[in-house]
């Protein structure tokens, strides 16, 4: 990327934030059968960490789950027996990215994103990062409760294709790349990271690759090529809340 970037101009003055902010309101999106996040001031006896209550500072505790409470980026440690941290796996933060919009196909009672759809929309491009916006695309994604809703998901073949063409970072506006109820198979996760055995990690598993879920891309953002800045908090955990930001390329 360092050598190629000299051929392009990037408009840093107009970032396109595709993350969903985390809040303690009913507007916060939720998945995986949990309650909304909690953000509340620390209390020590009669003292409360809130300026409006007489303190000199606002001093909040935040309780949330990165997988269920909004935009998050995860590494293969999400599905492995041994511990792997997103903070250790993600060491570069700028990538050439391609945004595509996909209307999921219908299979029985499921909505699926297929290999053929992705291959056709990429049309011969092989970016470092792939951003998938599902259609229809409404503001409801920013506050939806996905629990027990059987959202759309990637087929295993689609995830294998994404891996085989060298995409390192996959971003999607769904709570998971896999089916909500899949008996723990996690076929798309395993295919993307090339994890063949979660107990004993194979040597060719993709340690430096990430999946970012529950993004939101506004309708006015056109499909096409961008520079992606993938920002995470420095959590030593399999996943972190994240702030993916796109920049137009001229």
N, C-alpha and C positions, 0 to 999 in steps of 0.2 A: 504493500500500500504506500509506503514512503516514496518509492520511485514513481508510482503512477499518479499520485495525487498532484504532482506538479502540472499535470495537463488539465486540471480542472480549477474552477473557482467555486468556493463554498460560501454561501451567505450565512455567516455566523450571527447576523443581527436579527434573523427571523427563525428562531428555533421552533420546532413543532413537537410539543410534548405529547406523547401518546400513552402516558401513565394515567391512572385513576387515583386521585388523592384519597388518603385514608382519614376517616373521621369517626366520631362516636355517635353519629346520627343514623336514622333509618334510611338515609340516602346512600350509605356505604354498601357496596356490593358484598354479597356473602355466598360462600359455597361450602360444601362438605358439612352441612348440618350443625354449624356452630352459630353462636350469637354474634351480634355486632361488636366491634372493638370497644374497649373502655379507656377513656382518657380522663383522669381525675387527679385533683391536687393531693399531694402528700399531706397527711395529718399526723401530728405528734401532740397528743393531749388536746389542749385548746388551740394549738397553733395549726393553721391551715395555709398551705402554699399557694395563695391566691391573692393578688394585689387588691382586688375588689372586696376581699374579706379582711384587709388590714395588713397583709404581709408586704414586705418590700419587693418580693419577686413572685412570679408565677413558676411553680415547681411541680410539674405533673408526672405521674406514673402513666405509662401506656401499656395496655395489655392487648395483644393482637396475635393472629396467626398469619404468617406470610403467605401460606398456601390458600387460605380461605377468605382473606380480607382485602384483596385488591391486587394491583399489579405487583408481580414478584418474579424473580429470576432464580432458577434452580440449577444445580449441577447433578451429576449422576449419583451423588451421595443421597439423593432423594429415594433411591431404590436399592441401595447396596447394604450388605451386612456391615461392612467396615465403614468408618466415618470418613467422609470427604466434605470439605467446606467450599461453598461458593466463593468465599474470600480468597482461598488458595487456588481454586481452579480458574477463575476469571482474572487474568493478568493484563489483558489488553482491552481497550474500551472504545475504540473507534473502528468502524467496519463499513465496507461497501454493502449496501442493503438494497433489496428489491421489495417493493410493496405490491401485493396482488390482492384483488377482491374476488372472493369465491362464494358462489351460491351452493351450499351443500346439496349433494344428491340424496335421494330417499332410498333407503334399503330396509324393507319391512317397516318397522316403526321407528327407525333411527334416521338421523341426518348424518351423512358421512362426507368427508373430504377425501377425494381419491387421488391416486398417482396421476392418472390421465389429466385431471383438472389442473394440478400443479404444473405438470410438464407442459401442457398447452399454454398456460398463462405465463410461465417463465420464458417460453419461446426461444430457447437456446441460451439463455443467460444463466450464469453460475455464480451468484453473489456469495459473499461471506456470510451474510445474514438474510433471512427470509422473513418478511412480515406478512401475516395472513389476516386480512379483514373479511369477516363473513358477512354475507348478505341474506336478508335485509339488514341494514346497519342503522340502528336507532339509538337515541340517547338512553333508552331503558337499560342498555348494557352497563351504564355507569352506576346503576343503583339496583340491579337485579338480584333477587335471591335465587341462586341456581340450584339449591338443594332440591332433590327429587324432581328435577325438570328434564332429565335425560338430554343434556345439550349435545350439539354436534361434536364430532371428534374426527381425528385422522385415522384412516385405515393403516394397518401395518405396512402394506405395500407403499403407501404414500410416504411413511416415515423412512422406510428403507431407501426409497428414491432420493429423498432429501439428503440422507447421509451419503449415498453413493455419488452424488454430484458435488460433494464437498462443502455443503452448507454447514457452518459451525454453530450458528446461533439462530434459533427458531423462535419467533414471536407470534402470538396468536391472541385473539380477543375472546377466548373461551376459558373456562376454569381449568380445563385439562386438555391435553392432546389425546387422552384416552377416554373411553366410555365411562360414564359415571359409575355404573354397576357392571364390572367386568370380571368378577370373581378373583380380583388381584392379579390378573394376567399382565396388565400394563404393557401391552404389545408395542404401542407406538413409542413410549418412553424407552423401552429396551432396544428397539430397533434404531432409534435415533442415536442413542449413546453407544450402540453396539455392545450392550451388556448381555453376555450369553449365560452367565451364572452369577446371581446376586450374592451367593455365599463366598465364592472365590473368584475375584475379578479377573477377567481375561486380559492379557497384555495389550491387546489392540482396542480395548475400550477407550472411548473418546473423553478423556479427562478434562480437556480444555473447552468442551462444547457446552452450551447452555440452552435451556428452554425458558422462555418468558411467557407467562400466561396472564390473562385478564387485563390486557391492554385495551385502549379504545382509540381508534383512528377516526377523526371527524370526516364527514362525507366530502368536504371541500378539499381534502388532501388527495391529490391525484395519484393513481397507480403509477409506478415507475421507480427510478433509481434515486437513492438518497445516501447520505452519510449518516450512519447511526452512531450515536454516543450512548453506550449502555452503562448507566450509572447504578451502582448498588451501594447499600450501606455495608460497612466492614464487619458483618456478622460472621463469626465462626460457626456456621450452621449450613445445612444442605441448601437452604434458600434464604433470600433476603428480599425485603421490599425494594423495588427498583423504580428508576425513572429513565426509561428509554426516550431519547430525544433525537428527532430527525432534522437534517439540514439539506436544503435543496442544493443540487449540483448544477452549475452553469458551465 
